[in-house]
Amino acid sequence: MSPDQVEFFEKKVRPILAESCYKCHSVEEGKSRGGLTLDTREGVMKGGEGGPALVPGDAQKSLLIQAVRYEDKDIQMPPNKDGGKKLTDSQIAVLTEWVKMGAPDPRTASAVKKLTGLTNAAREHWSFQPVKKPSVPVVQNRAWCATPVDAFILEKIEAKGMSPSPMADKETLLRRATYDLIGLPPSPQEIEDFLKDESPYAFSKVVDRLLSSPHYGERWGRYWLNTARYSDTIGERVGGSNADYRFPYAWTYRDYVVRSFNEDKPYNRFIVEQLAADRLTDLKEPSDLAALGFVTVGARRGNVNEIIDDRIDAVTRGFLGMTVSCARCHDHKFDPIPTQDYYALHGIFSSSYEPQKLPVINTVEKDVSKDFAKNVRDLEEKNFNHYYEQVARTNGLFRQKAAAYIKYAYLVRNGASQAELLEAIELKSSQKLNNETFQALEVALRRDRALFGPFIAFKEGRWAEITEGGNKGLLPGVADLFRDRSVATIDQIAAKYGALFSNLGNR
């Protein structure tokens, strides 16, 4: 299974199972109601008295999905009678998506044994041992070694009965070093200068020049930005809301990282600033407060616990190389991290806060500020003009085919018959109805009953309210339009609205 699938299970699926299912279906808890356990992949696939809990790739045939949807009154999970509560729609959607993607599950029966934290056995793991300075190995071709590191490489080469490759020519060496350190090719002039330099320090001068280049920090800072899950946005636009999904000042953290690499900042200082720059009394520059972007420039979807989980994950993966987030629901299955440690970290992050008024980390000259403000105004005006052009275009498209859109909205209503849904597909195709325009109509139907009251009443089976004079709250023009009591079909109602919007367009 792919890393993305493992992360989907650990972040979304396992928490649901642990919170809502393990109480009755867990080897670890010693409970297997109905012969079913859900805390291992083997248990899920084996199933219980009713057979396998799921069919990978097919949610409709999976008993687990049927049970959480409460489709069968005899198979409901979690059961209401035991004080359980039906899963939320979003939780059911997560489990359904998981099954559709093949139910990837990294758990194994052998991994069920509960860990108890940092035991003596855990302390002996190689990754927790202090760094030691090893002795330099003795090699045969000592003349090949320019540094002690070369001896370690040559030892492995000679052990395989091999010999090192020939030395690279000067131009190849220059290209390798330049691409490696700044991610760009050497210029023709740089190649020419290096080829002409016959001094024994020619290559050392090249390396010093490249390390002094601002491109060095841009090249190597990218790798740390990946570790810090850097992004200019919060990850996604949640629920189609109009909230600003961008991080307008994310670039200040990016620039901090690039600057730190170029300044050769000590790694221990680099760590401290990213976790606690606001608590340091010896910051050299206010701009170093941007280091806290390591914590704050991350996903913002979901509730506060999801945000904190993302931050714990970034800090522990980035600085410890460990997936501590696995301990959110259970003691870590592979590393000595108990759930207690996870929530100790959670307490630290939940007691930290982001100030509503961000600190000023730099100032600009007035002239530059003026030019920037003017450019922003020009861009905003351009964007607003484009927005209103699109609104006018959408309105125009709707007015031209208002009758078709109204009828389509009726045909795809909740409870529509199969024949009506097939008719809707045909109508959408023949009239070339636009999805975005229809979505805008759906929003209007929910908000504007003064305009769409008659249609809504017909769609909901309350047409008698309109024909019997129930026009209270309707716009005068709409009330007049539907005084005709002979109107009784969706085609007639759609035609009325078509005429109404057509007249608006003519005005």
N, C-alpha and C positions, 0 to 999 in steps of 0.2 A: 504494500500500500504506500501511497505517496506521503511525503511529510505534511502536505496540506490536509489530507484525509485524516492522518493521525491527530493533527491539531484540531480539526473539526470535531472529532470524537472527544478529545480531552477537554476542549473548551465549552462545547455545547451539549454533547450527548451524555457523557459520564455524569455531569452535575445533575441532570434530570433523573437519571437512573438512581444515583446515590441518594437524592433527596426524597424521591417518591416511590422507589421500588425495592431497595435493598432491605427495608424493614421486614418484608415478608419473603423476599426471594434472594437470599445471600448465603453463600457457603461460609463466609467470614462470620456472619451473625448466627450461623447454625439454623437457618430457617429456609425451607423450600416448599412453601405452600403450593399444593397442586403438583408437587414434584418438579417445580420450575425454579431455577436459579438464574439470576441475571448479572452476576458480578464476574463472570468469565465468558469468553466467546464460546467455549465448549458448551457451557450451560445454556446459552441463548440458542445455539444451533440444535442442541439435543431437545430442548423444550421440556414440557411437562406432560401431564396426562392427556392434554389436547393435541400433542404433537409439537413440532418445531415452533418456536416463538415467532420466527420471521422467515420470509423467503427473500434472500438478497436480490435486490433489483425490482421486486414486485410488492409495493406497499398494499395493494388491494387484497392480496392473498395472505398477508402477514397477520397472524393472530394478535401480535403485539399492537399493531396499528388499529385493528378493529376494536381491541379492548380499550385503548386510551381514548378512542373516539366515542365510546359508549354506543356502538352500533347494535350490539346485542345486549339486552337487559340482563342476560345470564353471565356475560363475560365483560366486566367493567373493571378497569384498573386506572388509578387506585379505587378500591371499592368504597362507595358512599357509606355502606352499612358499618364500616369499621372506622368511621371518622375521617376517611380519606376525602379528597376533593379532586374533582376532574382537573386534568392538566389544562393550562391556558392554551388558546389557539396557537400562540407562537411556539409553545413547547411541543405541541402535537405536530406543527409544521416542521420543526427541527428533526423529530424522530422520523417523520415521513421522508424528508429529504435524505436522511442518513440511510434508510432502507433502500431508497431509489438509487443511491450511489453505490450500492452493493454491500451495505452495512460493514464498512471497514472497522476493525476492532483489534487494537494491539494487545488486548489482555490475554493472558493464558492461565490455565488452571494452576500452573506451578508458581505463578506470581501472586497468589492470593494471600500467602503468609504475611501477616502484619509485621511491619518493622517497628522498632521502638526508639529510633533516633540514633545518635552518634555512639554506637557500641565500640568495643575494642576491635572487633573484626572490621568495622567500617573505618576506624582510624588507621588501619594498616593498608587501606587502599592506596594505590600508587599516587593518585592525584592529590592526596592530602599530605604527602610527605614533603618535608622541607627541601628546598633546592640545595643540591650539593655540587661542588666543583669536582668533576671527574678528572682522573689523570689522563694525560694525552697519550693515546695509543702509539705503540712503536710500529712503524711501517717500513716496507722495503725501499720504496722510492722516495726517500726523505727529501730529495732535491725538488720534487714536484710541489711540496707543501710551502706555500707562502705565508700561511697563518696556522695557528694550532687547530682551527676549525677544519682546515683542509685534511689534517691527519685523520679525523673522524670519518670524513667522506672516503678518503683513500683506503682506510681499513676495510670498509664494506666492499669497495670495488675489488681489492686484492683477495678478499675472502671468496669471491665468486670466480676467481681466476681471470679477472678482466684487467684492463689497463685504461687510464683516463684518455679521453678524446684529445686530439691535437689542440694546441693553443689557437684561439680565434685570431684572425687578422685584426688590425687596428680599427678598420672601418666597421666590421661586424661588432667588435667590442663596444665601440662608441654607440652604435644603434641599440644594442641590448641595454646598456646603462641608461641611455636617454629615455627609451620607452619605459623601462622599469621604474625610473625615479620620477619622471614628470608626465608619462603617458603620451608623449609627442615625439615625432621623429626629429633627428638632428638636422639643422639647416645646412645647406651646401657650404656656407662659410665656416660653420663649426667643424664639419668634416675636414675641410681643407686645413684649418688651423691645427687640428689634432694630428693629422698625417704629417705635417711639417715639424711638429714638436718632437724632438729626439731626446729630450731630457728624461731621466729615470722617473720623474714625478709627473709626467704628462697626464697619465690616467688619474692620478690623485687630484690634479687640478680640475679635471673634468668633473669628477665626483663632487668636489667642493662647490664648483659652479652650479651644478644641478641641485644640490641640497640647498643652495641659497636662492634658488628660483621660487617665485610665488606659486608656480605651477606644481611644485613638490607637495605643498599642503593640499592643493585642489585634488591632486591625484590620489594621495594616500588618505586624506580625510574622508573620501567617499566610503572607504571600507568601514570606518568607525560610524559614519552616518547610517550605513546599513544596519550595524549592530544596534544603534539607537532608534531604529525604525523611523528615521526622519521622513517627514512629509510636509508639504505645504497645506494639506487639508486634514480634516478629522477622520478620514477613511471612507465615508460615504454620506450621501444626503439621506438622512433618516426619514422614511415615510413621505418622501416628496415634499417636505416642508420647505418654506422659503427662508429658514434661518441660515445665516452665513456659515457655510461649511469650511471656510478657509481659516488658516492660521496666518493672519496678516504679518506677524513679526517672526515667523519661523526662520526666515533668512538670517536673523541675528544669531541664532544658535549655529546654523551652518557656517557663518563667517567666523564664529568663535572657534569651532573645530579646526577650520582651515588655518586660522591664525596660530592656534596652539601647536599644530604640526610644524608650521614654518618657524615658530619661535623655539622649537625643540623643548617644549614644556615637559618637565619631569612627569612620568606617568602617575606617580602617587598624588601629585598636585592636580593633575588632570581629573583624577577620580573624585577627589575631595570637592573641587569646584563644581562638578556636575551634580553632586548630591547635596551640597550645603553652602553654595557660594553666598547665599544671603546671611549666613551665620559667621562668615569669616571677617576678621578685623584687619586683615593684611592684603586685601585685594589691591592690585596695582592700578587697575583701570575699572571704572564703572561698567564698561562693556563686558567685563568678565561675568557679570550677573546673568548674561545670556546663556551661560553654561547650564543653568537650570532647565533649559529646553530639553535636556536629556530626559527629564522626568515628565515634562508637560506636553511635549510635542509627540502625542500618541493618539490612539483611537479614542473617540469621545462618544461612540454609540453605546446604547444601553444605559443601565443605571450606574450609580456611583461605585458599586462593588465591581462592575465590569471594568471601569476605568482604573480602579486600584489594582485589579488583577493584571491588567496590561502593564502597569508600572512596576509591579513586583516582578513580572516576567522579564521586562527589559533590564532591570537592575541586576537580577540574579543570573540571567543568561550572559549579559554583557560583562559583568565583573567577576562572576564565579564560574561561568561555564556550566551551570546546572539549571535544570528545569524545575525550579521550586514551585511553580504554579500547579504542578501535578498534585501537590499536597493540599490544594484547596478543598478537595472532597475526601481525601484519604491520605494516610501516611504514604510517603513516596515508596513506590514498589522497587526501585533500583538504587536510589541514593538515600543516605541516612537523614532524610528531612521529614520529621513528623508534622502532622497538621498543626500542632501547637506552634511550631516555628513559623509556619505560613501566616497564622493569624497574629503572631507577634509583630511581623512585618506589616500586616494589614493595619494593625493599630497605629503604627508610626505614620503610615501614609494617610489614614483617615483623620489623624489629628493635625495634618499639615494642610495648608490652604493656599490658594492663589489669590493675591491681592486684586481687588476690583480695579484699582488704579495702578497700572504697571509702572515700575520705576523708569526714570529717564536714564538711559545709558550713553547717550550722545546728543550733541546739539549740532545744528547746521547754521551756516550763515544766512542772513535774512534774504539776500538775493536768491540763493539756491532754494530756500523755502518757498519764496514767492513763485519761482518758476515751477516748482513741483506742484504747488497748489493750483496753478493755472492749468498745468497738464492734466491734473486729476479732474478739474471741472470740465475740461474739453472732452476727456474720455467719458465722464459720466453723462454729459449731454449727448454724445454720440450713442452711448448705450441706451439711454432713455428714448432717443429718436428711433433707434432700431426696435426697441421693445414695442413702442406704440405703432410702428409700421406692421409688426407681426400681429399685434392685437387687431388692427384694422383689417389685415388680411384674413385672419381667422374668422372675424365677425362677418366679413364679406362671403367667405366660403359657406358659413352656416346659413346666412340669409338666403343664399341661392338654393340651398337644399334643405331648408328647415323642416319641411314636411317629411322628407326621407329620414332625417335624424330623429325626429319625434317618434316616428313609427318604429325605427330601429331600437330606440330606447325601450319601447313597449315590448317588442318581440324578445328582448334579452333579459327581461325582468326576472326576479326570483319566482320560481314556480312555473316558468314558461314550459309549454309542451315541446316534445321533440320536433314536431312539425313546425312550430313557431321558430325554434332555433335554426332549423334548416332554411326557413324563409328569411331569417335575419342574415344568414351567410350570403344568400343569393342577393338580397337587397344591398348589402354592403359592397359586394363585388360589382353589381350592375351600376350602382350610383357612385362608385369610387369614394365611399365615405372615409373620412380621415380620422385616425385614432385620437390624435390630439384634440381635434375639434369636438369629438364625442366626449372625451374626458372633461373638457371645459363645460359641455352641456350637462354632464352628470353633476358637476359642482353647482351649476346654476339651479338645477332641479332641487337640490337639497337646500339651497339658500333662499330662493325667490318664489315663495308660494303665491305671492300676489300676482305673479305673471303665469306661473305654471300650475296653479291650483287645480284647474279643471283636468289637465292631463294626469296629474298625480292622483286625483280622486278616481279617474277611470282606471288607472293602472292598479290601484289598490282595491277595486271593486266597490267604490262608493259613489258611482256616477249619479245615483238617485239624489244625492245631496245637491248636486249642481242643477239637475233638471227641475227640482222642486224649489228652486229659488235660493239655494245655498251659495250665494255669490258674495257673502260678506268677507271683506278683506281683500277682494280682488281689485285689480286696477280697473278703472271705469271702462276702458276700451276692451279689456278682456271679458268683463262681465257682459257687456253689450254683445260681444261676439258669440257667446254661448247661451243667449236667451232662446235661441232656436231649439225647441224641444225635440225636433226630429233627428237631431244629431245623436247617433247611437253606436257608431263603430269607430275603431281606431283610425281607419282611413279618413272618415269625415273629420275627426278631431285633428289629425295631422294636417289635413287640407286647410282647416281654419287657421292653425298656427302658421302654415306656409304663407297664407295670404297676409296674415298680420305682419310677419317679418319682412315680406316682400314690400309691403307699403312703407315700413320703416326705412328700407333701403332707398326707396324712391324719394323719400323726404330728405 
